[in-house]
Amino acid sequence: IVKVQKPFLIEIKQNPQRIALYVSIPFCPSRCSYCSFPGFALSSNGEELEVYLQAMYAEIAAVGEMMTDYGLEADSIYLGGGTPTILNAAQMDQLFAQVENHVPRVSSPEITVEGGRPETFTVEKLKVMQAHGVNRLSINPQTMNQHTLDRVGRTHTVEDIYRCFELARSLDNWVINMDLIIGLPGEGIDDVKTTLDHITELRPDNLTVHVLAIKRKSRVRAENYRHTSATIVEEMQNLAAEQARNLGYLPYYLYRQKDMAGNLENVGFALPGRICRYNIAMMEEQQMVVGIGAGASSKIFNHQEGWFRNLFHSVDWRVYVTRWPEVHRKRIHLLQGTATCGLSDRTLEC
């Protein structure tokens, strides 16, 4: 991993004016039982999404002005959530247009859309992404066993995953990532083998192998779910890693979370030349990140003095709509070079 990351980290350090931009869409078709990310369900008319988007457009304009003032430019843009592809094609087109009109960027930025849910992809949305230069997609099955998808609250089928993947491949040569989770409720080694057989057939460019973490605000935590045997989970992870190596993938980042099965780690694999720059920047904490939207975080660096500070938007979209300017003012103060800008470190971390 260190060997793969080294050229990317050197490039990041040589270009401190380049940043990563994260844009959060905190809405989902349903809430997975293991999830603690922002993922609000929409009403039938989707009125709250329009309210949210208008607030986010205002923040995008403010961030663009800030970046211009301080000579910053985005070399990677990551649209995450939630499920960003819950937007309809027109909303997605307008969102990308707002970013393009306001945010300074390098000539060929890495642009990722974390679709997550395959049932939310359509030809129209994919064509909008294509028109706006999106070059990376995440189509995340988590498992290829229908009984597990149903159990954890996913609203798609295994067939939806195939349909979405094949549709995306037919339109463009974008890098496609697929996320898997090892240790999902009720799954054993044979289930993981089934999932890996399907993934081998599809052959995505990136494969991210997560180990189930029982997160504090997740339903599995509320239901007192307990991990399966650490030995079995480790065997599952080893099986996935071996399959990835056999298919020519390189591990290029890893990270841990609290309460992970077997005290293991999440590992990102990629085919040579198909690595995600944003993931390396995020995990290694070497690049400034500006987060826009509910639940998004910003990491503001002072390279001369060797410090960085984290700032967080509220995960509740309703709070975010009225309070994002407060976080934005703190970002500007930090960029002015004052370590605490009159605030305690505790305040900055809230």
Disulfide bonds with the S-S distance in Angstrom:
none
